[in-house]
């Protein structure tokens, strides 16, 4: 089935119905309504545009799947219409080769599937996103011929459901997606929350011109940015092979099989206590956050298991951080590229204790200077994307030179599990990456990206032993 706007209908072969939810519409209307060519167009930043031509396996169109204790279809639809009224970008379509977003009210396809299963799964697996999500062709979305957001509701016999929202990464980064879900769920509960900020005027005003971009590059990296033909080669290669990657994603679940571990709240509290330095040098803080303690634990444990005792290389940690506060943007500002990759290197980490590693991470992440650097890095990357001189920056993020262990951490463990009016969901799964920390009932789930292990060159047996150690060596109490 294909709609009149060229929007394919995706998903499983289960009996289903699809309605187009539009801004403010309490009863969905046919697809052609509102598709005016002269609708308002807002700018898509080059840094956002870059997320649109990658494959599904690289999360160009990520999903968030949530298990609902009760699935109220009509409330979900009517509250989504209200959310789209406040955030019209989510109901629009890309145009101008992905450099504009047309506010045409074309809407969000909302598919409903009735399952023969008695209840929603007790444990959602990543690969099940292929059943619970509607993933369009990213290239079709990029060209404006498919929606920037899709929603699929799978209803089970006991009234429970799996609600899955997908969106183009050009539209929403992870922070923005969770902000939208929180807003939508509050509307479903009958509340009147403050809407997220969807226009990007304030963010665009912060994007530096070419000369200021080069000045920031000098401040942060000690050199000016240069254009590289590899920019073009990288994009052309990705576009050329995206269809193959997408086929592997849809048919073999490539990118959806990360190793998964659960850590209870009590375990994390004990770990934080254990990782907190008892004595520190003058001027340093004898406190660490739960994130710093846990990442330090991963570094320490994986280092012990996978890295030679005589190794003298560094551990490179790349944190996916939100720079909105650092650049003066509101916390609810919606962006497609609102994150910064913040790098921390810990030399000779194999010889450091867990509290020493945690302290080094804390010092790197918590100072005023690190906050200023975070803001400058966002301005640098957005400015570099605009002038197409970003290749060297990306290569620095990807470099493993001199490193015995590389971790890339996307900490989403503080996201609030939503309640759409019938009780808070207890499970959530997303294919956002790379190594992902997610909230779960009673604790935190960790999805370990394969690069954690490939960076060390370990064997399958060593990897399995390291996974077992992450559970067995965890401090169990604060005593």
ROTORVEX-803009 format. One line per field, with one value per residue (C-alpha): residue number from 1; residue in three letters; x, y, z. Coordinates in steps of 0.1 Angstrom, whole numbers, plus 5000, padded with zeros to 4 digits. Last residue first. Layout:
BEGIN
k	c(NUM / ...)
r	c(ALA / ...)
xx	c(X / ...)
yy	c(Y / ...)
zz	c(Z / ...)
//
This chain:
BEGIN
k	c(479 / 478 / 477 / 476 / 475 / 474 / 473 / 472 / 471 / 470 / 469 / 468 / 467 / 466 / 465 / 464 / 463 / 462 / 461 / 460 / 459 / 458 / 457 / 456 / 455 / 454 / 453 / 452 / 451 / 450 / 449 / 448 / 447 / 446 / 445 / 444 / 443 / 442 / 441 / 440 / 439 / 438 / 437 / 436 / 435 / 434 / 433 / 432 / 431 / 430 / 429 / 428 / 427 / 426 / 425 / 424 / 423 / 422 / 421 / 420 / 419 / 418 / 417 / 416 / 415 / 414 / 413 / 412 / 411 / 410 / 409 / 408 / 407 / 406 / 405 / 404 / 403 / 402 / 401 / 400 / 399 / 398 / 397 / 396 / 395 / 394 / 393 / 392 / 391 / 390 / 389 / 388 / 387 / 386 / 385 / 384 / 383 / 382 / 381 / 380 / 379 / 378 / 377 / 376 / 375 / 374 / 373 / 372 / 371 / 370 / 369 / 368 / 367 / 366 / 365 / 364 / 363 / 362 / 361 / 360 / 359 / 358 / 357 / 356 / 355 / 354 / 353 / 352 / 351 / 350 / 349 / 348 / 347 / 346 / 345 / 344 / 343 / 342 / 341 / 340 / 339 / 338 / 337 / 336 / 335 / 334 / 333 / 332 / 331 / 330 / 329 / 328 / 327 / 326 / 325 / 324 / 323 / 322 / 321 / 320 / 319 / 318 / 317 / 316 / 315 / 314 / 313 / 312 / 311 / 310 / 309 / 308 / 307 / 306 / 305 / 304 / 303 / 302 / 301 / 300 / 299 / 298 / 297 / 296 / 295 / 294 / 293 / 292 / 291 / 290 / 289 / 288 / 287 / 286 / 285 / 284 / 283 / 282 / 281 / 280 / 279 / 278 / 277 / 276 / 275 / 274 / 273 / 272 / 271 / 270 / 269 / 268 / 267 / 266 / 265 / 264 / 263 / 262 / 261 / 260 / 259 / 258 / 257 / 256 / 255 / 254 / 253 / 252 / 251 / 250 / 249 / 248 / 247 / 246 / 245 / 244 / 243 / 242 / 241 / 240 / 239 / 238 / 237 / 236 / 235 / 234 / 233 / 232 / 231 / 230 / 229 / 228 / 227 / 226 / 225 / 224 / 223 / 222 / 221 / 220 / 219 / 218 / 217 / 216 / 215 / 214 / 213 / 212 / 211 / 210 / 209 / 208 / 207 / 206 / 205 / 204 / 203 / 202 / 201 / 200 / 199 / 198 / 197 / 196 / 195 / 194 / 193 / 192 / 191 / 190 / 189 / 188 / 187 / 186 / 185 / 184 / 183 / 182 / 181 / 180 / 179 / 178 / 177 / 176 / 175 / 174 / 173 / 172 / 171 / 170 / 169 / 168 / 167 / 166 / 165 / 164 / 163 / 162 / 161 / 160 / 159 / 158 / 157 / 156 / 155 / 154 / 153 / 152 / 151 / 150 / 149 / 148 / 147 / 146 / 145 / 144 / 143 / 142 / 141 / 140 / 139 / 138 / 137 / 136 / 135 / 134 / 133 / 132 / 131 / 130 / 129 / 128 / 127 / 126 / 125 / 124 / 123 / 122 / 121 / 120 / 119 / 118 / 117 / 116 / 115 / 114 / 113 / 112 / 111 / 110 / 109 / 108 / 107 / 106 / 105 / 104 / 103 / 102 / 101 / 100 / 99 / 98 / 97 / 96 / 95 / 94 / 93 / 92 / 91 / 90 / 89 / 88 / 87 / 86 / 85 / 84 / 83 / 82 / 81 / 80 / 79 / 78 / 77 / 76 / 75 / 74 / 73 / 72 / 71 / 70 / 69 / 68 / 67 / 66 / 65 / 64 / 63 / 62 / 61 / 60 / 59 / 58 / 57 / 56 / 55 / 54 / 53 / 52 / 51 / 50 / 49 / 48 / 47 / 46 / 45 / 44 / 43 / 42 / 41 / 40 / 39 / 38 / 37 / 36 / 35 / 34 / 33 / 32 / 31 / 30 / 29 / 28 / 27 / 26 / 25 / 24 / 23 / 22 / 21 / 20 / 19 / 18 / 17 / 16 / 15 / 14 / 13 / 12 / 11 / 10 / 9 / 8 / 7 / 6 / 5 / 4 / 3 / 2 / 1)
r	c(UNK / UNK / UNK / UNK / UNK / UNK / UNK / UNK / UNK / UNK / UNK / UNK / UNK / UNK / UNK / UNK / UNK / UNK / UNK / UNK / UNK / UNK / UNK / UNK / UNK / UNK / UNK / UNK / UNK / UNK / UNK / UNK / UNK / UNK / UNK / UNK / UNK / UNK / UNK / UNK / UNK / UNK / UNK / UNK / UNK / UNK / UNK / UNK / UNK / UNK / UNK / UNK / UNK / UNK / UNK / UNK / UNK / UNK / UNK / UNK / UNK / UNK / UNK / UNK / UNK / UNK / UNK / UNK / UNK / UNK / UNK / UNK / UNK / UNK / UNK / UNK / UNK / UNK / UNK / UNK / UNK / UNK / UNK / UNK / UNK / UNK / UNK / UNK / UNK / UNK / UNK / UNK / UNK / UNK / UNK / UNK / UNK / UNK / UNK / UNK / UNK / UNK / UNK / UNK / UNK / UNK / UNK / UNK / UNK / UNK / UNK / UNK / UNK / UNK / UNK / UNK / UNK / UNK / UNK / UNK / UNK / UNK / UNK / UNK / UNK / UNK / UNK / UNK / UNK / UNK / UNK / UNK / UNK / UNK / UNK / UNK / UNK / UNK / UNK / UNK / UNK / UNK / UNK / UNK / UNK / UNK / UNK / UNK / UNK / UNK / UNK / UNK / UNK / UNK / UNK / UNK / UNK / UNK / UNK / UNK / UNK / UNK / UNK / UNK / UNK / UNK / UNK / UNK / UNK / UNK / UNK / UNK / UNK / UNK / UNK / UNK / UNK / UNK / UNK / UNK / UNK / UNK / UNK / UNK / UNK / UNK / UNK / UNK / UNK / UNK / UNK / UNK / UNK / UNK / UNK / UNK / UNK / UNK / UNK / UNK / UNK / UNK / UNK / UNK / UNK / UNK / UNK / UNK / UNK / UNK / UNK / UNK / UNK / UNK / UNK / UNK / UNK / UNK / UNK / UNK / UNK / UNK / UNK / UNK / UNK / UNK / UNK / UNK / UNK / UNK / UNK / UNK / UNK / UNK / UNK / UNK / UNK / UNK / UNK / UNK / UNK / UNK / UNK / UNK / UNK / UNK / UNK / UNK / UNK / UNK / UNK / UNK / UNK / UNK / UNK / UNK / UNK / UNK / UNK / UNK / UNK / UNK / UNK / UNK / UNK / UNK / UNK / UNK / UNK / UNK / UNK / UNK / UNK / UNK / UNK / UNK / UNK / UNK / UNK / UNK / UNK / UNK / UNK / UNK / UNK / UNK / UNK / UNK / UNK / UNK / UNK / UNK / UNK / UNK / UNK / UNK / UNK / UNK / UNK / UNK / UNK / UNK / UNK / UNK / UNK / UNK / UNK / UNK / UNK / UNK / UNK / UNK / UNK / UNK / UNK / UNK / UNK / UNK / UNK / UNK / UNK / UNK / UNK / UNK / UNK / UNK / UNK / UNK / UNK / UNK / UNK / UNK / UNK / UNK / UNK / UNK / UNK / UNK / UNK / UNK / UNK / UNK / UNK / UNK / UNK / UNK / UNK / UNK / UNK / UNK / UNK / UNK / UNK / UNK / UNK / UNK / UNK / UNK / UNK / UNK / UNK / UNK / UNK / UNK / UNK / UNK / UNK / UNK / UNK / UNK / UNK / UNK / UNK / UNK / UNK / UNK / UNK / UNK / UNK / UNK / UNK / UNK / UNK / UNK / UNK / UNK / UNK / UNK / UNK / UNK / UNK / UNK / UNK / UNK / UNK / UNK / UNK / UNK / UNK / UNK / UNK / UNK / UNK / UNK / UNK / UNK / UNK / UNK / UNK / UNK / UNK / UNK / UNK / UNK / UNK / UNK / UNK / UNK / UNK / UNK / UNK / UNK / UNK / UNK / UNK / UNK / UNK / UNK / UNK / UNK / UNK / UNK / UNK / UNK / UNK / UNK / UNK / UNK / UNK / UNK / UNK / UNK / UNK / UNK / UNK / UNK / UNK / UNK / UNK / UNK / UNK / UNK / UNK / UNK / UNK / UNK / UNK / UNK / UNK / UNK / UNK / UNK / UNK / UNK / UNK / UNK / UNK / UNK / UNK / UNK / UNK / UNK / UNK / UNK / UNK / UNK / UNK / UNK / UNK)
xx	c(5303 / 5290 / 5276 / 5278 / 5310 / 5310 / 5336 / 5312 / 5291 / 5317 / 5339 / 5314 / 5315 / 5354 / 5354 / 5331 / 5354 / 5385 / 5368 / 5358 / 5394 / 5406 / 5419 / 5415 / 5396 / 5375 / 5361 / 5346 / 5340 / 5313 / 5289 / 5279 / 5243 / 5240 / 5208 / 5202 / 5184 / 5152 / 5130 / 5153 / 5171 / 5195 / 5232 / 5243 / 5276 / 5272 / 5244 / 5208 / 5190 / 5165 / 5148 / 5125 / 5110 / 5090 / 5065 / 5049 / 5012 / 4980 / 4983 / 5011 / 5037 / 5073 / 5106 / 5126 / 5160 / 5188 / 5203 / 5208 / 5246 / 5260 / 5296 / 5322 / 5350 / 5384 / 5411 / 5448 / 5452 / 5483 / 5464 / 5428 / 5415 / 5377 / 5372 / 5403 / 5391 / 5358 / 5376 / 5399 / 5368 / 5349 / 5359 / 5326 / 5320 / 5287 / 5301 / 5330 / 5307 / 5286 / 5317 / 5333 / 5302 / 5296 / 5333 / 5332 / 5303 / 5320 / 5352 / 5334 / 5320 / 5354 / 5369 / 5344 / 5356 / 5334 / 5343 / 5380 / 5384 / 5356 / 5372 / 5406 / 5389 / 5371 / 5404 / 5421 / 5391 / 5394 / 5431 / 5456 / 5483 / 5462 / 5452 / 5487 / 5474 / 5437 / 5423 / 5390 / 5371 / 5338 / 5316 / 5291 / 5253 / 5226 / 5227 / 5191 / 5179 / 5150 / 5156 / 5142 / 5173 / 5172 / 5204 / 5231 / 5261 / 5271 / 5236 / 5228 / 5261 / 5246 / 5273 / 5282 / 5313 / 5344 / 5367 / 5403 / 5423 / 5460 / 5490 / 5515 / 5507 / 5527 / 5496 / 5483 / 5448 / 5416 / 5407 / 5423 / 5416 / 5380 / 5376 / 5393 / 5377 / 5343 / 5346 / 5357 / 5326 / 5305 / 5321 / 5320 / 5283 / 5275 / 5291 / 5324 / 5333 / 5366 / 5372 / 5407 / 5422 / 5447 / 5453 / 5427 / 5420 / 5391 / 5385 / 5349 / 5350 / 5337 / 5308 / 5298 / 5300 / 5278 / 5252 / 5254 / 5248 / 5219 / 5203 / 5206 / 5229 / 5217 / 5239 / 5234 / 5259 / 5249 / 5229 / 5210 / 5237 / 5230 / 5195 / 5199 / 5170 / 5163 / 5198 / 5215 / 5192 / 5199 / 5237 / 5232 / 5211 / 5236 / 5265 / 5266 / 5254 / 5282 / 5308 / 5297 / 5297 / 5332 / 5346 / 5332 / 5347 / 5378 / 5385 / 5397 / 5391 / 5414 / 5407 / 5432 / 5456 / 5461 / 5433 / 5410 / 5420 / 5430 / 5398 / 5379 / 5396 / 5388 / 5352 / 5353 / 5366 / 5341 / 5310 / 5300 / 5267 / 5253 / 5226 / 5214 / 5207 / 5186 / 5167 / 5161 / 5123 / 5112 / 5113 / 5096 / 5061 / 5055 / 5033 / 4995 / 4986 / 4959 / 4981 / 4984 / 4997 / 5024 / 5032 / 5037 / 5060 / 5081 / 5083 / 5093 / 5121 / 5133 / 5136 / 5153 / 5179 / 5186 / 5190 / 5158 / 5150 / 5181 / 5182 / 5150 / 5124 / 5110 / 5084 / 5075 / 5046 / 5045 / 5012 / 4993 / 4956 / 4957 / 4954 / 4984 / 4984 / 5014 / 5015 / 5037 / 5047 / 5066 / 5086 / 5103 / 5078 / 5086 / 5091 / 5111 / 5143 / 5160 / 5130 / 5134 / 5172 / 5164 / 5142 / 5114 / 5117 / 5084 / 5091 / 5078 / 5089 / 5124 / 5127 / 5126 / 5164 / 5170 / 5154 / 5124 / 5121 / 5088 / 5073 / 5038 / 5009 / 4987 / 5002 / 4978 / 4990 / 4969 / 4989 / 4982 / 5002 / 5004 / 5018 / 5029 / 5016 / 5018 / 5014 / 5034 / 5061 / 5088 / 5122 / 5152 / 5187 / 5177 / 5180 / 5158 / 5130 / 5124 / 5088 / 5067 / 5048 / 5077 / 5085 / 5050 / 5060 / 5031 / 5004 / 5024 / 5021 / 4983 / 4980 / 5001 / 4977 / 4948 / 4965 / 4978 / 4944 / 4927 / 4950 / 4949 / 4976 / 4979 / 5010 / 5030 / 5063 / 5083 / 5103 / 5125 / 5136 / 5165 / 5164 / 5200 / 5209 / 5241 / 5225 / 5197 / 5222 / 5237 / 5223 / 5203 / 5228 / 5249 / 5219 / 5220 / 5256 / 5247 / 5220 / 5184 / 5167 / 5130 / 5105 / 5069 / 5043 / 5042 / 5041 / 5010 / 5007 / 4979 / 4954 / 4970 / 4972 / 4935 / 4924 / 4931 / 4904 / 4917 / 4937 / 4958 / 4989 / 4983 / 4981 / 4980 / 4963 / 4976 / 4958 / 4973 / 4970 / 5005 / 5028 / 5054 / 5063 / 5062 / 5036 / 5053 / 5048 / 5046 / 5024 / 4993 / 4998 / 5014 / 5000)
yy	c(4979 / 4998 / 4966 / 4944 / 4957 / 4944 / 4918 / 4891 / 4911 / 4929 / 4898 / 4876 / 4901 / 4900 / 4862 / 4862 / 4887 / 4867 / 4836 / 4854 / 4867 / 4902 / 4927 / 4955 / 4980 / 4951 / 4946 / 4980 / 4983 / 4956 / 4981 / 4972 / 4978 / 4986 / 4984 / 5004 / 4999 / 4990 / 4992 / 5002 / 5034 / 5031 / 5032 / 5028 / 5018 / 5031 / 5038 / 5045 / 5012 / 5018 / 4997 / 5007 / 4986 / 4994 / 5018 / 5041 / 5035 / 5041 / 5077 / 5077 / 5073 / 5077 / 5063 / 5093 / 5096 / 5094 / 5063 / 5079 / 5078 / 5073 / 5061 / 5053 / 5032 / 5026 / 5004 / 4999 / 5034 / 5049 / 5055 / 5046 / 5074 / 5077 / 5110 / 5125 / 5112 / 5131 / 5163 / 5158 / 5153 / 5185 / 5211 / 5213 / 5250 / 5243 / 5211 / 5230 / 5255 / 5228 / 5210 / 5241 / 5254 / 5221 / 5219 / 5255 / 5246 / 5215 / 5234 / 5259 / 5231 / 5214 / 5247 / 5250 / 5216 / 5185 / 5163 / 5159 / 5161 / 5135 / 5111 / 5114 / 5107 / 5077 / 5063 / 5069 / 5053 / 5022 / 5018 / 5029 / 5007 / 4997 / 5033 / 5041 / 5073 / 5082 / 5100 / 5119 / 5129 / 5148 / 5139 / 5167 / 5164 / 5187 / 5175 / 5169 / 5197 / 5203 / 5229 / 5215 / 5223 / 5258 / 5270 / 5289 / 5273 / 5252 / 5244 / 5230 / 5210 / 5175 / 5149 / 5117 / 5107 / 5093 / 5075 / 5067 / 5044 / 5050 / 5028 / 5015 / 4978 / 4956 / 4940 / 4931 / 4944 / 4923 / 4913 / 4939 / 4966 / 4955 / 4957 / 4990 / 5007 / 4994 / 5004 / 5039 / 5041 / 5031 / 5056 / 5084 / 5078 / 5075 / 5108 / 5113 / 5130 / 5137 / 5168 / 5181 / 5213 / 5195 / 5159 / 5134 / 5109 / 5085 / 5085 / 5075 / 5042 / 5021 / 5045 / 5047 / 5009 / 5004 / 5028 / 5011 / 4977 / 4991 / 5005 / 4972 / 4966 / 4948 / 4937 / 4935 / 4925 / 4943 / 4925 / 4951 / 4964 / 4939 / 4925 / 4899 / 4909 / 4945 / 4955 / 4935 / 4951 / 4985 / 4979 / 4970 / 5000 / 5022 / 5010 / 5038 / 5065 / 5057 / 5056 / 5089 / 5105 / 5093 / 5101 / 5137 / 5144 / 5125 / 5154 / 5172 / 5209 / 5222 / 5233 / 5256 / 5243 / 5243 / 5220 / 5238 / 5275 / 5271 / 5253 / 5281 / 5307 / 5286 / 5285 / 5323 / 5328 / 5304 / 5318 / 5305 / 5287 / 5303 / 5322 / 5289 / 5277 / 5307 / 5306 / 5268 / 5266 / 5235 / 5246 / 5220 / 5227 / 5235 / 5209 / 5209 / 5177 / 5152 / 5121 / 5118 / 5153 / 5143 / 5113 / 5136 / 5160 / 5132 / 5115 / 5149 / 5154 / 5118 / 5124 / 5158 / 5143 / 5114 / 5136 / 5148 / 5158 / 5149 / 5117 / 5108 / 5095 / 5062 / 5059 / 5024 / 5016 / 4981 / 4971 / 4958 / 4952 / 4915 / 4903 / 4924 / 4956 / 4966 / 5004 / 5018 / 5055 / 5070 / 5103 / 5123 / 5109 / 5096 / 5113 / 5143 / 5134 / 5126 / 5104 / 5084 / 5080 / 5068 / 5040 / 5037 / 5019 / 5010 / 4996 / 4966 / 4937 / 4949 / 4965 / 4929 / 4927 / 4950 / 4926 / 4935 / 4914 / 4905 / 4906 / 4922 / 4899 / 4871 / 4869 / 4870 / 4905 / 4934 / 4959 / 4997 / 5019 / 5057 / 5075 / 5110 / 5141 / 5161 / 5192 / 5212 / 5226 / 5219 / 5210 / 5223 / 5212 / 5176 / 5179 / 5210 / 5192 / 5173 / 5166 / 5179 / 5163 / 5163 / 5199 / 5209 / 5207 / 5223 / 5210 / 5178 / 5172 / 5178 / 5152 / 5128 / 5133 / 5124 / 5093 / 5080 / 5086 / 5067 / 5037 / 5032 / 5006 / 4993 / 4983 / 5000 / 4985 / 5012 / 5011 / 5041 / 5038 / 5055 / 5067 / 5074 / 5049 / 5035 / 5002 / 5023 / 5035 / 5070 / 5098 / 5117 / 5121 / 5145 / 5169 / 5176 / 5188 / 5208 / 5226 / 5221 / 5254 / 5259 / 5259 / 5273 / 5258 / 5268 / 5233 / 5224 / 5189 / 5198 / 5170 / 5145 / 5117 / 5114 / 5126 / 5115 / 5124 / 5145 / 5166 / 5193 / 5186 / 5156 / 5119 / 5097 / 5064 / 5029 / 4997 / 4963 / 4926 / 4911 / 4912 / 4931 / 4968 / 4994 / 5014 / 5035 / 5072 / 5084 / 5114 / 5096 / 5067 / 5034 / 5000)
zz	c(5538 / 5508 / 5492 / 5462 / 5446 / 5409 / 5402 / 5391 / 5367 / 5347 / 5351 / 5332 / 5303 / 5304 / 5303 / 5273 / 5255 / 5263 / 5248 / 5217 / 5213 / 5221 / 5196 / 5222 / 5201 / 5188 / 5223 / 5230 / 5193 / 5195 / 5213 / 5248 / 5257 / 5294 / 5314 / 5345 / 5378 / 5395 / 5364 / 5335 / 5325 / 5295 / 5292 / 5255 / 5240 / 5204 / 5200 / 5194 / 5186 / 5214 / 5240 / 5268 / 5296 / 5327 / 5312 / 5338 / 5344 / 5324 / 5314 / 5288 / 5315 / 5303 / 5316 / 5326 / 5309 / 5335 / 5321 / 5287 / 5288 / 5253 / 5260 / 5234 / 5249 / 5234 / 5250 / 5242 / 5227 / 5211 / 5178 / 5181 / 5159 / 5154 / 5172 / 5155 / 5121 / 5126 / 5133 / 5103 / 5080 / 5091 / 5066 / 5047 / 5055 / 5073 / 5089 / 5103 / 5119 / 5135 / 5147 / 5161 / 5178 / 5195 / 5205 / 5219 / 5241 / 5255 / 5260 / 5282 / 5303 / 5305 / 5316 / 5344 / 5357 / 5358 / 5329 / 5330 / 5368 / 5372 / 5346 / 5364 / 5398 / 5385 / 5372 / 5405 / 5424 / 5402 / 5407 / 5381 / 5364 / 5334 / 5329 / 5318 / 5302 / 5305 / 5275 / 5276 / 5244 / 5243 / 5213 / 5213 / 5210 / 5196 / 5160 / 5151 / 5173 / 5197 / 5224 / 5257 / 5278 / 5266 / 5247 / 5264 / 5247 / 5278 / 5287 / 5253 / 5252 / 5257 / 5259 / 5240 / 5259 / 5240 / 5263 / 5252 / 5274 / 5270 / 5262 / 5286 / 5283 / 5307 / 5323 / 5289 / 5281 / 5280 / 5315 / 5337 / 5312 / 5309 / 5347 / 5352 / 5321 / 5329 / 5366 / 5356 / 5333 / 5363 / 5388 / 5363 / 5355 / 5392 / 5398 / 5416 / 5449 / 5465 / 5445 / 5437 / 5450 / 5472 / 5460 / 5469 / 5497 / 5500 / 5462 / 5453 / 5434 / 5463 / 5471 / 5434 / 5431 / 5461 / 5447 / 5413 / 5429 / 5449 / 5417 / 5400 / 5370 / 5339 / 5311 / 5273 / 5246 / 5214 / 5187 / 5167 / 5144 / 5117 / 5123 / 5095 / 5071 / 5080 / 5090 / 5062 / 5037 / 5051 / 5048 / 5011 / 5004 / 5022 / 5001 / 4975 / 4999 / 5024 / 4997 / 4983 / 5017 / 5026 / 4992 / 4993 / 5027 / 5016 / 4992 / 5023 / 5032 / 5058 / 5094 / 5111 / 5138 / 5176 / 5183 / 5207 / 5202 / 5166 / 5157 / 5175 / 5153 / 5122 / 5131 / 5137 / 5102 / 5086 / 5103 / 5137 / 5144 / 5175 / 5156 / 5142 / 5177 / 5186 / 5154 / 5156 / 5159 / 5177 / 5213 / 5235 / 5247 / 5284 / 5299 / 5299 / 5316 / 5306 / 5310 / 5272 / 5271 / 5296 / 5274 / 5243 / 5262 / 5276 / 5242 / 5226 / 5252 / 5247 / 5209 / 5215 / 5238 / 5214 / 5183 / 5165 / 5130 / 5110 / 5132 / 5114 / 5137 / 5151 / 5179 / 5191 / 5214 / 5227 / 5242 / 5271 / 5268 / 5279 / 5243 / 5230 / 5210 / 5188 / 5183 / 5156 / 5152 / 5123 / 5121 / 5093 / 5069 / 5034 / 5001 / 5014 / 4997 / 5030 / 5040 / 5008 / 5014 / 5049 / 5036 / 5061 / 5095 / 5111 / 5146 / 5166 / 5144 / 5133 / 5168 / 5180 / 5172 / 5202 / 5227 / 5248 / 5280 / 5295 / 5260 / 5258 / 5267 / 5254 / 5219 / 5190 / 5182 / 5169 / 5149 / 5149 / 5125 / 5131 / 5100 / 5111 / 5093 / 5061 / 5082 / 5056 / 5077 / 5051 / 5065 / 5045 / 5037 / 5030 / 4992 / 4992 / 5011 / 5043 / 5053 / 5081 / 5110 / 5135 / 5125 / 5137 / 5174 / 5193 / 5169 / 5166 / 5204 / 5202 / 5174 / 5195 / 5224 / 5201 / 5188 / 5222 / 5238 / 5210 / 5212 / 5250 / 5254 / 5289 / 5308 / 5280 / 5268 / 5251 / 5218 / 5208 / 5172 / 5153 / 5117 / 5107 / 5134 / 5118 / 5110 / 5093 / 5067 / 5064 / 5042 / 5068 / 5096 / 5076 / 5072 / 5109 / 5108 / 5077 / 5096 / 5084 / 5078 / 5082 / 5053 / 5056 / 5033 / 4997 / 4983 / 5003 / 5016 / 5040 / 5030 / 5007 / 5033 / 5041 / 5075 / 5111 / 5137 / 5166 / 5143 / 5161 / 5140 / 5118 / 5125 / 5093 / 5100 / 5093 / 5100 / 5107 / 5102 / 5107 / 5076 / 5096 / 5090 / 5063 / 5044 / 5016 / 5015 / 4979 / 4988 / 4975 / 4999 / 4990 / 5000)
//
